[in-house]
Amino acid sequence: MFNKAIVRTPGKSLVNGLSDSKHLGTPDYSKAIIQHQQYIEALKSCGLKITVLDPCEEYPDSTFVEDVALITPKCTIMTRPGAESRRGEVTKMTKTLESQFKNLEYIESPGTIEAGDVMMVGDHYYVGLSERTNLQGAEQLIAILVRYGLKGSTVRLKEVLHLKTGLSYLENNRLVVCGEFKNDPVFSGFEQIEIPESESYAANCIWVNDNVIIPSGYPITKQKVSATGYNVLEVDVSEFKKLDGGLSCLSLRY
Ligand code: CIR
């Protein structure tokens, strides 16, 4: 159960965010603002109280707040992004979180980690080893979790940006899986909802209190997720897709 979420309104500098999807074009800022507002409304309709942080022009990717902190029920871990241009976002977010959360912990150099690579399944945290998250970062994170009575393990990624680009946990032992994670023995104990390659972007969806928010425009995903009994909400996040960002990246939920 989540009660709250933190989001950051995109700044105009969003158009300069990191992207491996240049073929999709540059994000349209005014559209992004509208989509972000619709995202907030969807979270609210799932019962969450939302803190909306001011835009931060200095960091083009700072609307992707998920990557800079991992909020667990026991501690909050400030990450150290593998993307150097994103490191300063952590200082900004620390200022916001330190007044609300106790047990703040930090990932230190040479460790790197972006929390888009971290998937929470109860008290176990799967940590993707990616171009952004290295082994030192993952080991530091897991050691912190263990100190607080939580657990973690690593998963090596081959293709996707972050672990949750291709996987989402919908509670009830149920996983949305796509691409390289299909047939991965690590996840064989889960009931799996397989997303076809043609809808791979929708593999990043979010469970919020028995609702599942998916990106709009992915009918197979919508049908499959609805069929398992969740209330499905769709939000158009096309402008964030142009920067490889998905629904999970846009909020810290706790
Ligand atoms: C980046 O490349 O860092 C951003 N343009 C997108 C971050 C997406 N975050 C996520 O998947 N958790």
Residues whose N, C-alpha, C, O or C-beta is under 5 A from the ligand:
A	BS01	CIR	G17 L18 S19 D61 F64 E66 D67 G116 H162 L243 D244 G245 G246 C249
